[in-house]
Amino acid sequence: MPSGTILSISSISSLVTAILPFVQSKDVINLAEGGPDTVENAVALCPNCHRKCHFGNDGELFSLGLYECVERLKR
């Protein structure tokens, strides 16, 4: 890619997916907050969603919404 090229989020996602798709593990209840280190507390998220959980304006609400999307999660 030429130096100085600007990529949009969608083109970066396509580039990463074309090279090697990956996900990140997220503890729904953070381990630092006493969450269990179990499968029932973990989900696989794309890097953007994982970052949203930690740093997004609605990160806590987004994280809580994971319970509705993933049946095996336990509160």
PyRosetta script that sets phi, psi and omega in degrees:
from pyrosetta import init, pose_from_sequence

init()
pose = pose_from_sequence("MPSGTILSISSISSLVTAILPFVQSKDVINLAEGGPDTVENAVALCPNCHRKCHFGNDGELFSLGLYECVERLKR")
pose.set_psi(1, 133.5)
pose.set_omega(1, -177.8)
pose.set_phi(2, -64.3)
pose.set_psi(2, 146.2)
pose.set_omega(2, 177.3)
pose.set_phi(3, -60.1)
pose.set_psi(3, 137.9)
pose.set_omega(3, 179.4)
pose.set_phi(4, 87.8)
pose.set_psi(4, 0.8)
pose.set_omega(4, 178.8)
pose.set_phi(5, -71.7)
pose.set_psi(5, 134.1)
pose.set_omega(5, 178.8)
pose.set_phi(6, -102.5)
pose.set_psi(6, 129.3)
pose.set_omega(6, 179.5)
pose.set_phi(7, -110.1)
pose.set_psi(7, 141.6)
pose.set_omega(7, 173.0)
pose.set_phi(8, -84.2)
pose.set_psi(8, 166.5)
pose.set_omega(8, 178.7)
pose.set_phi(9, -57.5)
pose.set_psi(9, -42.5)
pose.set_omega(9, -178.0)
pose.set_phi(10, -65.6)
pose.set_psi(10, -37.4)
pose.set_omega(10, 179.8)
pose.set_phi(11, -72.4)
pose.set_psi(11, -33.7)
pose.set_omega(11, 176.2)
pose.set_phi(12, -65.2)
pose.set_psi(12, -44.5)
pose.set_omega(12, 179.4)
pose.set_phi(13, -60.6)
pose.set_psi(13, -42.3)
pose.set_omega(13, 179.3)
pose.set_phi(14, -64.9)
pose.set_psi(14, -40.0)
pose.set_omega(14, -179.9)
pose.set_phi(15, -63.8)
pose.set_psi(15, -46.7)
pose.set_omega(15, -179.5)
pose.set_phi(16, -64.3)
pose.set_psi(16, -43.3)
pose.set_omega(16, -180.0)
pose.set_phi(17, -63.7)
pose.set_psi(17, -38.3)
pose.set_omega(17, -179.5)
pose.set_phi(18, -67.7)
pose.set_psi(18, -33.3)
pose.set_omega(18, -178.6)
pose.set_phi(19, -82.5)
pose.set_psi(19, -56.6)
pose.set_omega(19, -177.2)
pose.set_phi(20, -165.4)
pose.set_psi(20, 106.5)
pose.set_omega(20, 178.7)
pose.set_phi(21, -68.2)
pose.set_psi(21, 143.8)
pose.set_omega(21, 178.4)
pose.set_phi(22, -150.7)
pose.set_psi(22, 158.9)
pose.set_omega(22, 175.4)
pose.set_phi(23, -130.8)
pose.set_psi(23, 164.6)
pose.set_omega(23, 177.9)
pose.set_phi(24, -119.5)
pose.set_psi(24, 145.6)
pose.set_omega(24, 178.6)
pose.set_phi(25, -82.2)
pose.set_psi(25, 134.0)
pose.set_omega(25, 179.1)
pose.set_phi(26, -127.2)
pose.set_psi(26, 128.4)
pose.set_omega(26, 171.9)
pose.set_phi(27, -82.7)
pose.set_psi(27, 120.2)
pose.set_omega(27, -177.1)
pose.set_phi(28, -61.6)
pose.set_psi(28, -46.8)
pose.set_omega(28, 169.2)
pose.set_phi(29, -100.7)
pose.set_psi(29, 112.3)
pose.set_omega(29, -175.7)
pose.set_phi(30, -54.2)
pose.set_psi(30, 141.5)
pose.set_omega(30, 178.4)
pose.set_phi(31, -58.3)
pose.set_psi(31, -37.1)
pose.set_omega(31, -179.8)
pose.set_phi(32, -65.0)
pose.set_psi(32, -20.5)
pose.set_omega(32, 178.6)
pose.set_phi(33, -99.6)
pose.set_psi(33, 13.8)
pose.set_omega(33, 177.6)
pose.set_phi(34, 91.9)
pose.set_psi(34, 8.8)
pose.set_omega(34, 178.4)
pose.set_phi(35, -67.9)
pose.set_psi(35, 148.0)
pose.set_omega(35, -179.6)
pose.set_phi(36, -74.3)
pose.set_psi(36, 148.1)
pose.set_omega(36, 176.8)
pose.set_phi(37, -91.6)
pose.set_psi(37, 70.3)
pose.set_omega(37, -175.0)
pose.set_phi(38, -133.3)
pose.set_psi(38, 164.5)
pose.set_omega(38, 176.5)
pose.set_phi(39, -63.3)
pose.set_psi(39, -34.0)
pose.set_omega(39, -179.0)
pose.set_phi(40, -67.5)
pose.set_psi(40, -11.5)
pose.set_omega(40, 179.8)
pose.set_phi(41, -113.7)
pose.set_psi(41, 8.4)
pose.set_omega(41, -174.5)
pose.set_phi(42, -120.8)
pose.set_psi(42, 144.0)
pose.set_omega(42, 174.1)
pose.set_phi(43, -135.3)
pose.set_psi(43, 158.3)
pose.set_omega(43, 175.3)
pose.set_phi(44, -101.9)
pose.set_psi(44, 123.5)
pose.set_omega(44, -178.8)
pose.set_phi(45, -126.3)
pose.set_psi(45, 154.2)
pose.set_omega(45, 170.9)
pose.set_phi(46, -68.3)
pose.set_psi(46, 157.8)
pose.set_omega(46, -178.2)
pose.set_phi(47, -55.9)
pose.set_psi(47, -35.8)
pose.set_omega(47, -179.6)
pose.set_phi(48, -66.3)
pose.set_psi(48, -44.2)
pose.set_omega(48, 179.3)
pose.set_phi(49, -68.4)
pose.set_psi(49, -37.3)
pose.set_omega(49, 178.1)
pose.set_phi(50, -61.7)
pose.set_psi(50, -45.1)
pose.set_omega(50, 178.7)
pose.set_phi(51, -63.8)
pose.set_psi(51, -38.8)
pose.set_omega(51, 178.8)
pose.set_phi(52, -59.6)
pose.set_psi(52, -39.8)
pose.set_omega(52, 178.8)
pose.set_phi(53, -59.0)
pose.set_psi(53, -40.2)
pose.set_omega(53, -175.3)
pose.set_phi(54, -87.6)
pose.set_psi(54, -35.1)
pose.set_omega(54, -169.9)
pose.set_phi(55, -124.9)
pose.set_psi(55, -5.5)
pose.set_omega(55, -178.3)
pose.set_phi(56, -74.1)
pose.set_psi(56, 154.3)
pose.set_omega(56, 178.0)
pose.set_phi(57, -60.0)
pose.set_psi(57, -31.8)
pose.set_omega(57, 179.5)
pose.set_phi(58, -111.8)
pose.set_psi(58, 29.6)
pose.set_omega(58, -175.5)
pose.set_phi(59, -58.2)
pose.set_psi(59, -42.4)
pose.set_omega(59, -179.3)
pose.set_phi(60, -66.7)
pose.set_psi(60, -42.7)
pose.set_omega(60, 178.2)
pose.set_phi(61, -65.3)
pose.set_psi(61, -40.8)
pose.set_omega(61, 177.3)
pose.set_phi(62, -60.7)
pose.set_psi(62, -45.5)
pose.set_omega(62, 179.5)
pose.set_phi(63, -62.2)
pose.set_psi(63, -42.5)
pose.set_omega(63, 178.7)
pose.set_phi(64, -65.2)
pose.set_psi(64, -32.2)
pose.set_omega(64, 178.2)
pose.set_phi(65, -65.2)
pose.set_psi(65, -19.6)
pose.set_omega(65, 178.5)
pose.set_phi(66, -63.1)
pose.set_psi(66, -29.7)
pose.set_omega(66, 178.6)
pose.set_phi(67, -61.6)
pose.set_psi(67, -33.2)
pose.set_omega(67, 179.8)
pose.set_phi(68, -76.9)
pose.set_psi(68, -26.7)
pose.set_omega(68, -175.9)
pose.set_phi(69, -89.8)
pose.set_psi(69, -25.2)
pose.set_omega(69, -174.7)
pose.set_phi(70, -123.5)
pose.set_psi(70, 106.7)
pose.set_omega(70, -173.9)
pose.set_phi(71, -58.2)
pose.set_psi(71, -39.1)
pose.set_omega(71, -172.5)
pose.set_phi(72, -74.0)
pose.set_psi(72, -9.6)
pose.set_omega(72, 179.5)
pose.set_phi(73, -67.5)
pose.set_psi(73, 139.4)
pose.set_omega(73, 178.1)
pose.set_phi(74, -118.4)
pose.set_psi(74, 136.8)
pose.set_omega(74, 179.6)
pose.set_phi(75, -82.7)
pose.dump_pdb("model.pdb")
